[in-house]
Amino acid sequence: MNESSAQARWEGCTQRPLLALALVFALAYAVPIVDNPADPLLTVVCTVAEWVVWGAFALDYLMRLALSPRRREFVRTHWMDLCAVVLPLLQPLRLLRLVSTLLLVGRRARMAPQIRLTTYVVGSVVGLLMFGSLAVLSVERDSPHGNIRTLGDAVWWSFTTMTTVGYGDHAPTTGLGRMIAVGLMLSGIALLGVVTANIAAWFIARFEQDDVEERRQTEAIAALTEEVRLLRAEVARLAAREEQRR
């Protein structure tokens, strides 16, 4: 078995387990924020779970790198994966683990051919909405001048921010909260562009299919018309020959 097939086999075997670990990470990240103040033991368990999930994705990257037949090209084409693996080591913040894990999940999900674009976009919207709400709530809840105090406020703010509506009734006041807002706005614009392009591509494909079918029908009619003309000419020739015999 060559290295490329070994890499493909590894990616196929680890696809679902890594997505399951991503769900574990989502729970571990959400519980201490929603259940505030959380039990210290529960917080430690959730923190350990987050690091374990990140470690699993880091191990997955290293295994794919080791199994790749062209390692330099792999690093060059998967630089976002590398950044996501290294990012939490620079400063052990929960938000950095969130960003890195989301990046790694997204990169691995895009490798799965069975996941269609629509499913990926819907999953991205739900994931960004949920994690954006939790992230901004975790940094804004204790801010002296903040007005995002509950999970409902955070979800409403995330929804209006992702859709670029921005009513202004809730807004982050901390620097980290504003960084989250910028990331959420850019992500919302990008996803909106993907959805718009997908819809436009669908309409273009439908129009092209209709044009192809119309051309086929036109060509079929032209072929039938030519065949009828030839048959008429043959009938006329046979009739003229019969008339000469008489």
C-alpha positions as CSV (number, residue, x, y, z in Angstrom):
1,M,0.0,0.0,0.0
2,N,1.6,3.3,-1.0
3,E,1.6,6.5,1.1
4,S,-1.1,8.3,-0.8
5,S,-3.6,5.5,-0.4
6,A,-2.6,5.2,3.3
7,Q,-3.3,8.9,3.7
8,A,-6.7,8.5,2.1
9,R,-7.5,5.5,4.2
10,W,-6.5,7.4,7.4
11,E,-8.7,10.4,6.4
12,G,-11.7,8.1,5.7
13,C,-11.3,6.3,9.0
14,T,-10.9,9.4,11.1
15,Q,-13.6,11.6,9.5
16,R,-16.5,10.6,11.7
17,P,-14.6,10.2,15.0
18,L,-13.2,13.7,14.6
19,L,-16.6,15.2,13.9
20,A,-17.9,13.3,17.0
21,L,-15.0,14.8,19.0
22,A,-16.0,18.3,17.6
23,L,-19.4,17.8,19.2
24,V,-17.7,16.9,22.5
25,F,-15.7,20.1,22.2
26,A,-18.9,22.1,21.6
27,L,-20.4,20.7,24.8
28,A,-17.3,21.3,26.8
29,Y,-17.0,24.8,25.6
30,A,-20.7,25.7,26.1
31,V,-21.4,24.2,29.6
32,P,-19.1,26.4,31.7
33,I,-20.5,29.5,29.9
34,V,-24.2,28.6,30.1
35,D,-23.9,27.2,33.7
36,N,-22.3,30.3,35.2
37,P,-20.9,30.2,37.7
38,A,-19.9,26.6,37.0
39,D,-18.6,24.1,39.5
40,P,-14.8,24.2,39.6
41,L,-14.5,20.5,39.0
42,L,-16.8,20.8,36.0
43,T,-14.8,23.6,34.6
44,V,-11.6,21.6,34.9
45,V,-13.2,18.6,33.2
46,C,-14.5,20.8,30.3
47,T,-11.1,22.4,29.9
48,V,-9.3,19.0,29.8
49,A,-11.9,17.8,27.2
50,E,-11.2,20.9,25.0
51,W,-7.5,20.2,25.1
52,V,-8.0,16.5,24.4
53,V,-10.1,17.4,21.3
54,W,-7.6,19.9,20.1
55,G,-4.8,17.3,20.6
56,A,-6.8,14.8,18.6
57,F,-7.0,17.2,15.7
58,A,-3.3,18.0,16.1
59,L,-2.4,14.3,16.0
60,D,-4.6,14.0,12.9
61,Y,-2.6,16.7,11.2
62,L,0.7,15.1,12.1
63,M,-0.5,11.7,10.8
64,R,-1.6,13.1,7.5
65,L,1.7,15.0,7.2
66,A,3.6,11.7,7.9
67,L,1.5,9.7,5.4
68,S,1.7,12.4,2.7
69,P,4.0,11.4,-0.2
70,R,4.9,15.1,-0.7
71,R,5.3,16.7,2.8
72,R,6.4,20.1,1.7
73,E,3.5,20.5,-0.6
74,F,1.2,19.2,2.1
75,V,2.4,21.9,4.5
76,R,2.1,24.6,1.8
77,T,-1.4,23.6,0.8
78,H,-2.6,23.0,4.4
79,W,-1.1,26.1,6.1
80,M,-4.4,26.9,7.8
81,D,-4.4,23.5,9.5
82,L,-0.9,24.2,10.7
83,C,-1.9,27.6,12.1
84,A,-4.9,26.1,13.8
85,V,-2.6,23.5,15.5
86,V,0.0,26.0,16.6
87,L,-2.4,28.8,17.6
88,P,-3.5,27.5,21.1
89,L,0.1,26.9,22.0
90,L,1.0,30.5,21.7
91,Q,-1.4,31.6,24.4
92,P,-3.6,29.1,26.1
93,L,-6.9,31.0,25.9
94,R,-10.3,29.2,25.5
95,L,-11.1,31.5,22.6
96,L,-8.0,30.4,20.7
97,R,-8.9,26.8,21.3
98,L,-12.3,27.6,19.9
99,V,-11.0,29.3,16.8
100,S,-8.4,26.6,16.1
101,T,-10.9,23.7,16.6
102,L,-13.4,25.4,14.3
103,L,-10.8,25.8,11.6
104,L,-9.7,22.2,11.9
105,V,-13.3,20.9,11.8
106,G,-14.0,23.0,8.8
107,R,-10.9,21.8,6.9
108,R,-11.6,18.2,7.6
109,A,-15.3,18.6,6.8
110,R,-14.5,20.0,3.4
111,M,-12.4,16.9,2.6
112,A,-15.5,14.7,2.9
113,P,-17.0,14.4,-0.6
114,Q,-20.4,13.2,0.8
115,I,-20.9,16.6,2.5
116,R,-22.6,18.8,0.0
117,L,-22.2,22.6,-0.2
118,T,-25.7,23.3,1.2
119,T,-25.1,21.1,4.2
120,Y,-21.7,22.7,4.8
121,V,-23.2,26.2,4.7
122,V,-26.1,25.4,7.0
123,G,-23.7,23.7,9.4
124,S,-21.4,26.7,9.3
125,V,-24.2,29.2,10.0
126,V,-25.5,27.2,13.0
127,G,-22.0,26.7,14.3
128,L,-21.0,30.3,13.9
129,L,-24.2,31.5,15.5
130,M,-23.8,29.2,18.5
131,F,-20.1,29.7,19.1
132,G,-20.3,33.4,18.4
133,S,-23.0,33.7,21.0
134,L,-21.1,31.7,23.6
135,A,-17.8,33.5,22.9
136,V,-19.2,37.0,23.2
137,L,-21.2,36.1,26.3
138,S,-18.1,34.7,28.0
139,V,-16.2,38.0,27.5
140,E,-19.0,40.5,27.8
141,R,-21.0,39.2,30.7
142,D,-18.7,40.6,33.3
143,S,-17.9,43.8,31.5
144,P,-18.8,46.9,33.6
145,H,-20.3,48.7,30.7
146,G,-21.5,45.7,28.7
147,N,-25.2,45.1,27.8
148,I,-24.9,41.4,26.7
149,R,-25.7,39.7,30.0
150,T,-27.8,36.6,29.0
151,L,-27.6,33.9,26.4
152,G,-30.7,35.3,24.8
153,D,-29.0,38.7,24.4
154,A,-25.9,37.0,22.9
155,V,-27.9,34.9,20.4
156,W,-29.9,38.0,19.3
157,W,-26.6,40.0,18.9
158,S,-24.9,37.1,16.9
159,F,-27.9,36.8,14.6
160,T,-28.1,40.5,13.8
161,T,-24.3,40.7,13.4
162,M,-24.1,37.7,11.1
163,T,-26.8,39.1,8.9
164,T,-25.1,42.6,9.0
165,V,-28.3,44.2,10.2
166,G,-26.8,45.5,13.4
167,Y,-29.7,47.1,15.3
168,G,-27.4,48.4,17.9
169,D,-29.5,47.5,20.9
170,H,-26.7,45.1,22.0
171,A,-23.0,45.7,21.2
172,P,-19.7,44.5,22.6
173,T,-17.7,46.9,24.7
174,T,-14.5,45.0,25.2
175,G,-11.6,44.7,22.7
176,L,-11.9,40.9,22.6
177,G,-15.7,41.2,22.1
178,R,-15.2,43.6,19.2
179,M,-12.7,41.2,17.6
180,I,-15.4,38.5,17.8
181,A,-17.8,40.9,16.2
182,V,-15.5,41.6,13.3
183,G,-14.9,37.8,12.7
184,L,-18.6,37.2,12.9
185,M,-19.5,39.9,10.4
186,L,-16.8,38.8,7.9
187,S,-18.0,35.2,8.3
188,G,-21.6,36.2,7.7
189,I,-20.7,38.2,4.6
190,A,-18.6,35.3,3.3
191,L,-21.4,32.7,3.9
192,L,-23.9,35.1,2.2
193,G,-21.7,35.3,-0.8
194,V,-21.4,31.5,-0.9
195,V,-25.2,31.1,-0.7
196,T,-25.7,33.7,-3.4
197,A,-23.1,32.1,-5.7
198,N,-24.6,28.7,-5.2
199,I,-28.1,29.9,-6.1
200,A,-26.8,31.8,-9.1
201,A,-24.9,28.7,-10.2
202,W,-28.0,26.6,-9.8
203,F,-30.1,29.0,-12.0
204,I,-27.3,29.1,-14.6
205,A,-27.1,25.3,-14.7
206,R,-30.9,25.1,-15.1
207,F,-30.9,27.7,-18.0
208,E,-28.0,25.9,-19.7
209,Q,-29.9,22.6,-19.3
210,D,-33.0,24.2,-20.9
211,D,-30.9,25.6,-23.7
212,V,-29.3,22.2,-24.4
213,E,-32.7,20.5,-24.4
214,E,-34.1,23.2,-26.7
215,R,-31.1,22.8,-29.1
216,R,-31.7,19.0,-29.1
217,Q,-35.3,19.5,-30.0
218,T,-34.5,22.0,-32.7
219,E,-31.9,19.6,-34.2
220,A,-34.4,16.7,-34.0
221,I,-37.1,18.7,-35.8
222,A,-34.6,19.8,-38.5
223,A,-33.5,16.1,-38.9
224,L,-37.2,15.0,-39.2
225,T,-37.9,17.8,-41.7
226,E,-35.0,16.8,-43.8
227,E,-36.1,13.1,-43.7
228,V,-39.6,14.1,-44.7
229,R,-38.2,16.1,-47.6
230,L,-36.1,13.2,-48.8
231,L,-39.1,10.9,-48.5
232,R,-41.2,13.2,-50.6
233,A,-38.5,13.5,-53.2
234,E,-38.2,9.7,-53.3
235,V,-42.0,9.3,-53.6
236,A,-42.1,11.9,-56.4
237,R,-39.3,10.1,-58.3
238,L,-41.0,6.7,-58.0
239,A,-44.3,8.2,-59.1
240,A,-42.6,9.8,-62.2
241,R,-40.9,6.5,-63.1
242,E,-44.3,4.7,-62.8
243,E,-45.9,7.3,-65.0
244,Q,-43.2,6.8,-67.7
245,R,-43.8,3.0,-67.7
246,R,-47.5,3.6,-68.5
